[in-house]
């Protein structure tokens, strides 16, 4: 995880955002979130200018994702973070457009849950050149250049796949004959789908 930044003030802002994003993920995983705001322009603690967060959500494909979105909105409002929100509607091109829009708006930080794992280097390099830190939430990207983002906040999806496979071994009796198993992969090409499948028993 990359947490070192060049400018101390910017480092403080990224640390604050990381805490908010982590809280949002935890709250969404529990099925809820605090507050009822939608992101606002209130000042951050200490009277400083509010952090502006550009957040691109992958979409609203599930109840978990809807709760995740609400948690991000509520947590940003509670922390005095000004939120610029975009719903990618499951399309990578929409997220790339949103990230470029955030760069043009000169937001302080960009966070997003990538629709798929690959194809992000160009737009993330644009954010890096603009000196806007990027945080990956819930889903990772497949890039050899890990300087393109500051940190990843999410689960160990390979471990999740291993646990699912272990559960099957412990709870399914194969001695009675063949066992038919259906694997629900989610978004094809996304980090969770790839990593969970990698760990699944073949």
Secondary structure, DSSP 8 states (H G I E B T S, - for coil): -----SSHHHHHHHHHHHHHHHHHHHHHHTT--S----------GGG----EEEEEE----SHHHHHHHHHHHHHHHHTT-EEEEEE-TT-HHHHHHHHHHHHHHT-SEEEE--SSSSS-HHHHHHHHHTT-EEEEESS----S-GGG-SEEES--HHHHHHHHHHHHHHH--GGGS---------STT-HHHHHHHHHS--
